[in-house]
Amino acid sequence: MKVAPQSILHESFRVGISLKGVGGLFEVFSGVVLWLLKPSQMNEIVRRICDALLVDAPHSRIVSHVLNASQQMADNGSTNFAAMYLISHGVVKTLLVIALWLDKLWAYPLTIVVFSAFMGYQLHRFTRTHSWTLIALTIFDAVIIYLTWKEYQQLQAHQREKAKGIED
């Protein structure tokens, strides 16, 4: 049985925005935790988790990076910017995903604009941090933007056909 390309694009779009929605909820949760905890408390929690992980993988670059980032945040003494960034970023993504799941036409172009802005910021951050994770996120956002555009075109065509049927 051959699957139609449109249905593959549609399902890819649904999976992609679902991942974005879960990511958005995780960002909101993380932002709230950062907001509520003092930097030293947050660092202690991260240190304990990382210590346990380093027992199994003593040379893990990711765990070491997380541990160093947490220590730097604790040393700087403020997590307010990070907390507000995560909360606002997560709320925007989550609300857009909900609107897309509800097939609100206005949400499609808005999602394309917002995710394009996120991509621009991620690329800007990459020039300062050289984090390849940002490039991976940017590529994922580009795929979501493409899928959103294709889904939007499909919905518009469906609405035109529906309107044409009413006129006949």
PyMOL commands that place a pseudoatom at each C-alpha (Angstrom):
pseudoatom trace, name=CA, resn=MET, resi=1, chain=A, elem=C, hetatm=0, pos=[0.000, 0.000, 0.000]
pseudoatom trace, name=CA, resn=LYS, resi=2, chain=A, elem=C, hetatm=0, pos=[1.500, 3.291, -1.108]
pseudoatom trace, name=CA, resn=VAL, resi=3, chain=A, elem=C, hetatm=0, pos=[1.133, 6.222, 1.281]
pseudoatom trace, name=CA, resn=ALA, resi=4, chain=A, elem=C, hetatm=0, pos=[0.296, 9.588, -0.284]
pseudoatom trace, name=CA, resn=PRO, resi=5, chain=A, elem=C, hetatm=0, pos=[3.064, 12.209, 0.035]
pseudoatom trace, name=CA, resn=GLN, resi=6, chain=A, elem=C, hetatm=0, pos=[0.570, 14.717, 1.438]
pseudoatom trace, name=CA, resn=SER, resi=7, chain=A, elem=C, hetatm=0, pos=[-0.326, 12.395, 4.309]
pseudoatom trace, name=CA, resn=ILE, resi=8, chain=A, elem=C, hetatm=0, pos=[3.371, 11.828, 5.067]
pseudoatom trace, name=CA, resn=LEU, resi=9, chain=A, elem=C, hetatm=0, pos=[3.894, 15.607, 5.177]
pseudoatom trace, name=CA, resn=HIS, resi=10, chain=A, elem=C, hetatm=0, pos=[0.783, 16.014, 7.319]
pseudoatom trace, name=CA, resn=GLU, resi=11, chain=A, elem=C, hetatm=0, pos=[1.881, 13.335, 9.795]
pseudoatom trace, name=CA, resn=SER, resi=12, chain=A, elem=C, hetatm=0, pos=[5.416, 14.746, 9.885]
pseudoatom trace, name=CA, resn=PHE, resi=13, chain=A, elem=C, hetatm=0, pos=[3.937, 18.169, 10.601]
pseudoatom trace, name=CA, resn=ARG, resi=14, chain=A, elem=C, hetatm=0, pos=[1.810, 16.779, 13.461]
pseudoatom trace, name=CA, resn=VAL, resi=15, chain=A, elem=C, hetatm=0, pos=[4.750, 14.913, 14.987]
pseudoatom trace, name=CA, resn=GLY, resi=16, chain=A, elem=C, hetatm=0, pos=[7.034, 17.941, 14.591]
pseudoatom trace, name=CA, resn=ILE, resi=17, chain=A, elem=C, hetatm=0, pos=[4.672, 20.398, 16.227]
pseudoatom trace, name=CA, resn=SER, resi=18, chain=A, elem=C, hetatm=0, pos=[3.951, 17.881, 18.972]
pseudoatom trace, name=CA, resn=LEU, resi=19, chain=A, elem=C, hetatm=0, pos=[7.675, 17.719, 19.720]
pseudoatom trace, name=CA, resn=LYS, resi=20, chain=A, elem=C, hetatm=0, pos=[7.756, 21.526, 19.726]
pseudoatom trace, name=CA, resn=GLY, resi=21, chain=A, elem=C, hetatm=0, pos=[4.819, 21.560, 22.150]
pseudoatom trace, name=CA, resn=VAL, resi=22, chain=A, elem=C, hetatm=0, pos=[6.479, 19.099, 24.522]
pseudoatom trace, name=CA, resn=GLY, resi=23, chain=A, elem=C, hetatm=0, pos=[9.664, 21.143, 24.295]
pseudoatom trace, name=CA, resn=GLY, resi=24, chain=A, elem=C, hetatm=0, pos=[7.698, 24.295, 25.076]
pseudoatom trace, name=CA, resn=LEU, resi=25, chain=A, elem=C, hetatm=0, pos=[6.129, 22.714, 28.167]
pseudoatom trace, name=CA, resn=PHE, resi=26, chain=A, elem=C, hetatm=0, pos=[9.565, 21.529, 29.299]
pseudoatom trace, name=CA, resn=GLU, resi=27, chain=A, elem=C, hetatm=0, pos=[10.917, 25.073, 28.861]
pseudoatom trace, name=CA, resn=VAL, resi=28, chain=A, elem=C, hetatm=0, pos=[8.082, 26.529, 30.959]
pseudoatom trace, name=CA, resn=PHE, resi=29, chain=A, elem=C, hetatm=0, pos=[8.688, 23.935, 33.687]
pseudoatom trace, name=CA, resn=SER, resi=30, chain=A, elem=C, hetatm=0, pos=[12.454, 24.555, 33.621]
pseudoatom trace, name=CA, resn=GLY, resi=31, chain=A, elem=C, hetatm=0, pos=[11.948, 28.311, 33.711]
pseudoatom trace, name=CA, resn=VAL, resi=32, chain=A, elem=C, hetatm=0, pos=[9.657, 28.076, 36.728]
pseudoatom trace, name=CA, resn=VAL, resi=33, chain=A, elem=C, hetatm=0, pos=[12.166, 25.857, 38.534]
pseudoatom trace, name=CA, resn=LEU, resi=34, chain=A, elem=C, hetatm=0, pos=[14.944, 28.360, 37.764]
pseudoatom trace, name=CA, resn=TRP, resi=35, chain=A, elem=C, hetatm=0, pos=[12.734, 31.196, 38.962]
pseudoatom trace, name=CA, resn=LEU, resi=36, chain=A, elem=C, hetatm=0, pos=[11.911, 29.483, 42.265]
pseudoatom trace, name=CA, resn=LEU, resi=37, chain=A, elem=C, hetatm=0, pos=[15.350, 28.130, 43.160]
pseudoatom trace, name=CA, resn=LYS, resi=38, chain=A, elem=C, hetatm=0, pos=[18.336, 30.145, 44.235]
pseudoatom trace, name=CA, resn=PRO, resi=39, chain=A, elem=C, hetatm=0, pos=[21.303, 29.645, 41.902]
pseudoatom trace, name=CA, resn=SER, resi=40, chain=A, elem=C, hetatm=0, pos=[23.217, 27.808, 44.642]
pseudoatom trace, name=CA, resn=GLN, resi=41, chain=A, elem=C, hetatm=0, pos=[20.274, 25.424, 45.221]
pseudoatom trace, name=CA, resn=MET, resi=42, chain=A, elem=C, hetatm=0, pos=[19.948, 24.753, 41.510]
pseudoatom trace, name=CA, resn=ASN, resi=43, chain=A, elem=C, hetatm=0, pos=[23.688, 24.137, 41.234]
pseudoatom trace, name=CA, resn=GLU, resi=44, chain=A, elem=C, hetatm=0, pos=[23.588, 21.658, 44.124]
pseudoatom trace, name=CA, resn=ILE, resi=45, chain=A, elem=C, hetatm=0, pos=[20.782, 19.664, 42.457]
pseudoatom trace, name=CA, resn=VAL, resi=46, chain=A, elem=C, hetatm=0, pos=[22.585, 19.665, 39.106]
pseudoatom trace, name=CA, resn=ARG, resi=47, chain=A, elem=C, hetatm=0, pos=[25.870, 18.696, 40.791]
pseudoatom trace, name=CA, resn=ARG, resi=48, chain=A, elem=C, hetatm=0, pos=[24.255, 15.699, 42.510]
pseudoatom trace, name=CA, resn=ILE, resi=49, chain=A, elem=C, hetatm=0, pos=[22.613, 14.502, 39.294]
pseudoatom trace, name=CA, resn=CYS, resi=50, chain=A, elem=C, hetatm=0, pos=[25.834, 14.976, 37.312]
pseudoatom trace, name=CA, resn=ASP, resi=51, chain=A, elem=C, hetatm=0, pos=[27.933, 13.218, 39.957]
pseudoatom trace, name=CA, resn=ALA, resi=52, chain=A, elem=C, hetatm=0, pos=[25.649, 10.197, 39.688]
pseudoatom trace, name=CA, resn=LEU, resi=53, chain=A, elem=C, hetatm=0, pos=[25.842, 10.275, 35.876]
pseudoatom trace, name=CA, resn=LEU, resi=54, chain=A, elem=C, hetatm=0, pos=[29.625, 10.654, 35.865]
pseudoatom trace, name=CA, resn=VAL, resi=55, chain=A, elem=C, hetatm=0, pos=[29.968, 7.409, 37.824]
pseudoatom trace, name=CA, resn=ASP, resi=56, chain=A, elem=C, hetatm=0, pos=[28.609, 5.556, 34.774]
pseudoatom trace, name=CA, resn=ALA, resi=57, chain=A, elem=C, hetatm=0, pos=[30.279, 7.745, 32.160]
pseudoatom trace, name=CA, resn=PRO, resi=58, chain=A, elem=C, hetatm=0, pos=[33.255, 9.527, 33.752]
pseudoatom trace, name=CA, resn=HIS, resi=59, chain=A, elem=C, hetatm=0, pos=[34.316, 11.262, 30.526]
pseudoatom trace, name=CA, resn=SER, resi=60, chain=A, elem=C, hetatm=0, pos=[30.893, 12.446, 29.338]
pseudoatom trace, name=CA, resn=ARG, resi=61, chain=A, elem=C, hetatm=0, pos=[31.324, 15.803, 27.622]
pseudoatom trace, name=CA, resn=ILE, resi=62, chain=A, elem=C, hetatm=0, pos=[27.613, 16.601, 27.890]
pseudoatom trace, name=CA, resn=VAL, resi=63, chain=A, elem=C, hetatm=0, pos=[27.442, 15.983, 31.644]
pseudoatom trace, name=CA, resn=SER, resi=64, chain=A, elem=C, hetatm=0, pos=[30.640, 17.970, 32.171]
pseudoatom trace, name=CA, resn=HIS, resi=65, chain=A, elem=C, hetatm=0, pos=[29.229, 20.830, 30.077]
pseudoatom trace, name=CA, resn=VAL, resi=66, chain=A, elem=C, hetatm=0, pos=[25.966, 20.884, 32.079]
pseudoatom trace, name=CA, resn=LEU, resi=67, chain=A, elem=C, hetatm=0, pos=[27.911, 20.832, 35.338]
pseudoatom trace, name=CA, resn=ASN, resi=68, chain=A, elem=C, hetatm=0, pos=[30.158, 23.715, 34.219]
pseudoatom trace, name=CA, resn=ALA, resi=69, chain=A, elem=C, hetatm=0, pos=[27.186, 25.761, 32.965]
pseudoatom trace, name=CA, resn=SER, resi=70, chain=A, elem=C, hetatm=0, pos=[25.378, 25.264, 36.256]
pseudoatom trace, name=CA, resn=GLN, resi=71, chain=A, elem=C, hetatm=0, pos=[28.453, 26.309, 38.226]
pseudoatom trace, name=CA, resn=GLN, resi=72, chain=A, elem=C, hetatm=0, pos=[28.843, 29.453, 36.092]
pseudoatom trace, name=CA, resn=MET, resi=73, chain=A, elem=C, hetatm=0, pos=[25.193, 30.340, 36.671]
pseudoatom trace, name=CA, resn=ALA, resi=74, chain=A, elem=C, hetatm=0, pos=[25.641, 29.867, 40.417]
pseudoatom trace, name=CA, resn=ASP, resi=75, chain=A, elem=C, hetatm=0, pos=[28.813, 31.971, 40.369]
pseudoatom trace, name=CA, resn=ASN, resi=76, chain=A, elem=C, hetatm=0, pos=[27.039, 34.788, 38.511]
pseudoatom trace, name=CA, resn=GLY, resi=77, chain=A, elem=C, hetatm=0, pos=[24.273, 34.697, 41.122]
pseudoatom trace, name=CA, resn=SER, resi=78, chain=A, elem=C, hetatm=0, pos=[21.282, 35.385, 38.886]
pseudoatom trace, name=CA, resn=THR, resi=79, chain=A, elem=C, hetatm=0, pos=[19.060, 33.106, 36.885]
pseudoatom trace, name=CA, resn=ASN, resi=80, chain=A, elem=C, hetatm=0, pos=[16.301, 35.650, 36.289]
pseudoatom trace, name=CA, resn=PHE, resi=81, chain=A, elem=C, hetatm=0, pos=[17.103, 36.212, 32.606]
pseudoatom trace, name=CA, resn=ALA, resi=82, chain=A, elem=C, hetatm=0, pos=[17.347, 32.489, 31.880]
pseudoatom trace, name=CA, resn=ALA, resi=83, chain=A, elem=C, hetatm=0, pos=[14.108, 31.825, 33.771]
pseudoatom trace, name=CA, resn=MET, resi=84, chain=A, elem=C, hetatm=0, pos=[12.167, 34.547, 31.979]
pseudoatom trace, name=CA, resn=TYR, resi=85, chain=A, elem=C, hetatm=0, pos=[13.604, 33.520, 28.614]
pseudoatom trace, name=CA, resn=LEU, resi=86, chain=A, elem=C, hetatm=0, pos=[12.614, 29.879, 29.112]
pseudoatom trace, name=CA, resn=ILE, resi=87, chain=A, elem=C, hetatm=0, pos=[9.134, 30.736, 30.389]
pseudoatom trace, name=CA, resn=SER, resi=88, chain=A, elem=C, hetatm=0, pos=[8.341, 33.239, 27.610]
pseudoatom trace, name=CA, resn=HIS, resi=89, chain=A, elem=C, hetatm=0, pos=[9.860, 31.066, 24.870]
pseudoatom trace, name=CA, resn=GLY, resi=90, chain=A, elem=C, hetatm=0, pos=[8.018, 27.998, 26.155]
pseudoatom trace, name=CA, resn=VAL, resi=91, chain=A, elem=C, hetatm=0, pos=[4.655, 29.751, 26.506]
pseudoatom trace, name=CA, resn=VAL, resi=92, chain=A, elem=C, hetatm=0, pos=[4.862, 31.168, 22.975]
pseudoatom trace, name=CA, resn=LYS, resi=93, chain=A, elem=C, hetatm=0, pos=[5.751, 27.769, 21.480]
pseudoatom trace, name=CA, resn=THR, resi=94, chain=A, elem=C, hetatm=0, pos=[3.075, 25.951, 23.476]
pseudoatom trace, name=CA, resn=LEU, resi=95, chain=A, elem=C, hetatm=0, pos=[0.328, 28.423, 22.526]
pseudoatom trace, name=CA, resn=LEU, resi=96, chain=A, elem=C, hetatm=0, pos=[1.312, 28.293, 18.853]
pseudoatom trace, name=CA, resn=VAL, resi=97, chain=A, elem=C, hetatm=0, pos=[1.272, 24.488, 18.892]
pseudoatom trace, name=CA, resn=ILE, resi=98, chain=A, elem=C, hetatm=0, pos=[-2.179, 24.445, 20.490]
pseudoatom trace, name=CA, resn=ALA, resi=99, chain=A, elem=C, hetatm=0, pos=[-3.462, 26.858, 17.834]
pseudoatom trace, name=CA, resn=LEU, resi=100, chain=A, elem=C, hetatm=0, pos=[-1.931, 24.706, 15.080]
pseudoatom trace, name=CA, resn=TRP, resi=101, chain=A, elem=C, hetatm=0, pos=[-3.520, 21.549, 16.502]
pseudoatom trace, name=CA, resn=LEU, resi=102, chain=A, elem=C, hetatm=0, pos=[-6.852, 23.405, 16.434]
pseudoatom trace, name=CA, resn=ASP, resi=103, chain=A, elem=C, hetatm=0, pos=[-6.207, 24.307, 12.753]
pseudoatom trace, name=CA, resn=LYS, resi=104, chain=A, elem=C, hetatm=0, pos=[-6.421, 28.054, 13.380]
pseudoatom trace, name=CA, resn=LEU, resi=105, chain=A, elem=C, hetatm=0, pos=[-5.369, 29.555, 10.042]
pseudoatom trace, name=CA, resn=TRP, resi=106, chain=A, elem=C, hetatm=0, pos=[-3.867, 32.689, 11.610]
pseudoatom trace, name=CA, resn=ALA, resi=107, chain=A, elem=C, hetatm=0, pos=[-1.442, 30.510, 13.590]
pseudoatom trace, name=CA, resn=TYR, resi=108, chain=A, elem=C, hetatm=0, pos=[0.358, 29.148, 10.520]
pseudoatom trace, name=CA, resn=PRO, resi=109, chain=A, elem=C, hetatm=0, pos=[1.940, 32.393, 9.243]
pseudoatom trace, name=CA, resn=LEU, resi=110, chain=A, elem=C, hetatm=0, pos=[2.531, 33.535, 12.832]
pseudoatom trace, name=CA, resn=THR, resi=111, chain=A, elem=C, hetatm=0, pos=[4.347, 30.275, 13.597]
pseudoatom trace, name=CA, resn=ILE, resi=112, chain=A, elem=C, hetatm=0, pos=[6.525, 30.717, 10.524]
pseudoatom trace, name=CA, resn=VAL, resi=113, chain=A, elem=C, hetatm=0, pos=[7.445, 34.270, 11.588]
pseudoatom trace, name=CA, resn=VAL, resi=114, chain=A, elem=C, hetatm=0, pos=[8.074, 33.357, 15.245]
pseudoatom trace, name=CA, resn=PHE, resi=115, chain=A, elem=C, hetatm=0, pos=[10.125, 30.242, 14.477]
pseudoatom trace, name=CA, resn=SER, resi=116, chain=A, elem=C, hetatm=0, pos=[12.105, 32.225, 11.885]
pseudoatom trace, name=CA, resn=ALA, resi=117, chain=A, elem=C, hetatm=0, pos=[12.887, 34.777, 14.607]
pseudoatom trace, name=CA, resn=PHE, resi=118, chain=A, elem=C, hetatm=0, pos=[13.932, 31.923, 16.920]
pseudoatom trace, name=CA, resn=MET, resi=119, chain=A, elem=C, hetatm=0, pos=[16.217, 30.646, 14.149]
pseudoatom trace, name=CA, resn=GLY, resi=120, chain=A, elem=C, hetatm=0, pos=[17.779, 34.078, 13.773]
pseudoatom trace, name=CA, resn=TYR, resi=121, chain=A, elem=C, hetatm=0, pos=[18.451, 34.296, 17.505]
pseudoatom trace, name=CA, resn=GLN, resi=122, chain=A, elem=C, hetatm=0, pos=[19.861, 30.756, 17.570]
pseudoatom trace, name=CA, resn=LEU, resi=123, chain=A, elem=C, hetatm=0, pos=[22.245, 31.580, 14.713]
pseudoatom trace, name=CA, resn=HIS, resi=124, chain=A, elem=C, hetatm=0, pos=[23.277, 34.770, 16.514]
pseudoatom trace, name=CA, resn=ARG, resi=125, chain=A, elem=C, hetatm=0, pos=[23.966, 32.752, 19.672]
pseudoatom trace, name=CA, resn=PHE, resi=126, chain=A, elem=C, hetatm=0, pos=[25.937, 30.211, 17.629]
pseudoatom trace, name=CA, resn=THR, resi=127, chain=A, elem=C, hetatm=0, pos=[28.336, 32.950, 16.524]
pseudoatom trace, name=CA, resn=ARG, resi=128, chain=A, elem=C, hetatm=0, pos=[29.094, 33.567, 20.197]
pseudoatom trace, name=CA, resn=THR, resi=129, chain=A, elem=C, hetatm=0, pos=[28.960, 30.045, 21.667]
pseudoatom trace, name=CA, resn=HIS, resi=130, chain=A, elem=C, hetatm=0, pos=[29.830, 27.788, 18.704]
pseudoatom trace, name=CA, resn=SER, resi=131, chain=A, elem=C, hetatm=0, pos=[27.367, 25.254, 20.126]
pseudoatom trace, name=CA, resn=TRP, resi=132, chain=A, elem=C, hetatm=0, pos=[26.448, 22.702, 17.475]
pseudoatom trace, name=CA, resn=THR, resi=133, chain=A, elem=C, hetatm=0, pos=[23.284, 21.995, 19.449]
pseudoatom trace, name=CA, resn=LEU, resi=134, chain=A, elem=C, hetatm=0, pos=[22.035, 25.406, 18.303]
pseudoatom trace, name=CA, resn=ILE, resi=135, chain=A, elem=C, hetatm=0, pos=[22.658, 24.413, 14.693]
pseudoatom trace, name=CA, resn=ALA, resi=136, chain=A, elem=C, hetatm=0, pos=[20.696, 21.186, 15.198]
pseudoatom trace, name=CA, resn=LEU, resi=137, chain=A, elem=C, hetatm=0, pos=[17.806, 23.149, 16.750]
pseudoatom trace, name=CA, resn=THR, resi=138, chain=A, elem=C, hetatm=0, pos=[17.950, 25.641, 13.887]
pseudoatom trace, name=CA, resn=ILE, resi=139, chain=A, elem=C, hetatm=0, pos=[17.760, 22.859, 11.305]
pseudoatom trace, name=CA, resn=PHE, resi=140, chain=A, elem=C, hetatm=0, pos=[14.815, 21.318, 13.179]
pseudoatom trace, name=CA, resn=ASP, resi=141, chain=A, elem=C, hetatm=0, pos=[13.085, 24.726, 13.212]
pseudoatom trace, name=CA, resn=ALA, resi=142, chain=A, elem=C, hetatm=0, pos=[13.697, 25.068, 9.460]
pseudoatom trace, name=CA, resn=VAL, resi=143, chain=A, elem=C, hetatm=0, pos=[12.049, 21.691, 8.870]
pseudoatom trace, name=CA, resn=ILE, resi=144, chain=A, elem=C, hetatm=0, pos=[9.082, 22.689, 11.053]
pseudoatom trace, name=CA, resn=ILE, resi=145, chain=A, elem=C, hetatm=0, pos=[8.748, 25.979, 9.144]
pseudoatom trace, name=CA, resn=TYR, resi=146, chain=A, elem=C, hetatm=0, pos=[8.724, 24.095, 5.825]
pseudoatom trace, name=CA, resn=LEU, resi=147, chain=A, elem=C, hetatm=0, pos=[6.129, 21.607, 7.112]
pseudoatom trace, name=CA, resn=THR, resi=148, chain=A, elem=C, hetatm=0, pos=[4.030, 24.446, 8.534]
pseudoatom trace, name=CA, resn=TRP, resi=149, chain=A, elem=C, hetatm=0, pos=[4.112, 26.234, 5.163]
pseudoatom trace, name=CA, resn=LYS, resi=150, chain=A, elem=C, hetatm=0, pos=[3.081, 23.063, 3.295]
pseudoatom trace, name=CA, resn=GLU, resi=151, chain=A, elem=C, hetatm=0, pos=[0.290, 22.374, 5.801]
pseudoatom trace, name=CA, resn=TYR, resi=152, chain=A, elem=C, hetatm=0, pos=[-0.906, 25.979, 5.505]
pseudoatom trace, name=CA, resn=GLN, resi=153, chain=A, elem=C, hetatm=0, pos=[-1.017, 25.713, 1.705]
pseudoatom trace, name=CA, resn=GLN, resi=154, chain=A, elem=C, hetatm=0, pos=[-2.975, 22.466, 2.006]
pseudoatom trace, name=CA, resn=LEU, resi=155, chain=A, elem=C, hetatm=0, pos=[-5.514, 24.025, 4.390]
pseudoatom trace, name=CA, resn=GLN, resi=156, chain=A, elem=C, hetatm=0, pos=[-5.928, 27.064, 2.170]
pseudoatom trace, name=CA, resn=ALA, resi=157, chain=A, elem=C, hetatm=0, pos=[-6.511, 24.854, -0.889]
pseudoatom trace, name=CA, resn=HIS, resi=158, chain=A, elem=C, hetatm=0, pos=[-9.061, 22.828, 1.071]
pseudoatom trace, name=CA, resn=GLN, resi=159, chain=A, elem=C, hetatm=0, pos=[-10.890, 25.995, 2.119]
pseudoatom trace, name=CA, resn=ARG, resi=160, chain=A, elem=C, hetatm=0, pos=[-10.914, 27.290, -1.475]
pseudoatom trace, name=CA, resn=GLU, resi=161, chain=A, elem=C, hetatm=0, pos=[-12.395, 23.993, -2.669]
pseudoatom trace, name=CA, resn=LYS, resi=162, chain=A, elem=C, hetatm=0, pos=[-14.981, 24.122, 0.105]
pseudoatom trace, name=CA, resn=ALA, resi=163, chain=A, elem=C, hetatm=0, pos=[-15.919, 27.709, -0.776]
pseudoatom trace, name=CA, resn=LYS, resi=164, chain=A, elem=C, hetatm=0, pos=[-16.093, 26.813, -4.459]
pseudoatom trace, name=CA, resn=GLY, resi=165, chain=A, elem=C, hetatm=0, pos=[-18.469, 23.942, -3.633]
pseudoatom trace, name=CA, resn=ILE, resi=166, chain=A, elem=C, hetatm=0, pos=[-20.766, 26.314, -1.761]
pseudoatom trace, name=CA, resn=GLU, resi=167, chain=A, elem=C, hetatm=0, pos=[-20.872, 28.751, -4.717]
pseudoatom trace, name=CA, resn=ASP, resi=168, chain=A, elem=C, hetatm=0, pos=[-21.817, 26.011, -7.204]
for i in range(1, 168): cmd.bond("trace and resi %d" % i, "trace and resi %d" % (i + 1))
show_as sticks, trace
zoom trace
